[in-house]
Amino acid sequence: MNTVSREHTVLVSVDAITVVNPRIRNQKVFDEITANIAELGLKRPITVAAREPEGGGEPNYELVCGQGRLEAFKALGQSEIPAIVVDASSEDCLVMSLVENLARRQHRSLELLRDISRLKNNGYSEREIAVKTQLSAKYVHGVIRLLESHEHRLLRAVESGKIPVSVAVDIADADDVGVQTVLRQAYEKKLLRGGRLLRAKRLVEARQKHGKGRASSDNRSRKSLSVESLLKTYENDVEKKKVLLRKAHATRSEMLFLTQSFKTLMADENFVTLLRAEGLASLPKTISDRLTRMEGA
């Protein structure tokens, strides 16, 4: 494995950069990055590693860190971006990218799991991964076991924030009886409380009854479809509420019209005499109360 050596800053074509460890971006955060760069410019260059293309020509680059800044430059229509060019192997780029994302306060747990898996697949031992990620060797071992055991149901729960990564690893390591102990300990440590604990129990029951779950053939398509479905459901719900509001307004208008009509008729002595002659000297209590309220208003 090569070590990172000299570095220098140059202008690099955005089209010559390959994102080898892509991240799913929060749209709000990305919009803020883009607006900030548009107003103030790029405060910190991205970091890339140069790769000489076969047959010569202009070099290509692998992104080490700065995906958000790179995508913002593309969105702003910029053709070049300032970049610190380091001399590093692909393996080193992966490690540097992982460390960069671990340093973020709000990294996605599932991305951390996948990064550990990628390091494992690139030949790193569990001890080396633990050193590079500053995680315990026991934890790294558990995470790799979670991935290699195809615990897709637990992985989806981690991704959606239903349970912490550590609890998912403990559940994967426990038998059916031990799982209850894991949940109790998670409760005592305040890792699972209230609704999260109930969801974790349902997850455990589903895992025991239906198995570990199946992997999605296309996580990105599944996520996109899920968002589209959510938006469609929201739009349908909003439309239903609008229909209910229109019906409510129409009903209220009709009630006001009928009440006013009764009030006018009851003020007519001839109409009241006719009612008495027909044995209808009194009104239903609901109508009478409404008329009384109108008179007092």
Buried (B, 14 or more C-beta within 10 A) or exposed (E): EEEBEEEEEBEBBBEBBEEBBEBEBEEEEBEEBBEBBEEEEBEEBBBBBBBEEEEEEEBBBBBBBBBBBBBBBBBEEBEEBBBBBBBBBBBBBBBBBBBBBBEEEEBBBBBBBBBBBBBBEEEBEBEBBBEBBEBEBEBBBBBBEBBEEBBBBBBBBBBEEBBBBBBBBBBBBBEEEEBEEBBEEBBEEEBBEEEBBEBBBEBBEEBEEEEBBEEEEEBEEEEEEEEEEEEEEEEEEEEEEEEEEEEEEEEEEEEEEEBEEBBEEBEEEEEBEEBEEEEEEEBEEEBEEBBEEEEEE
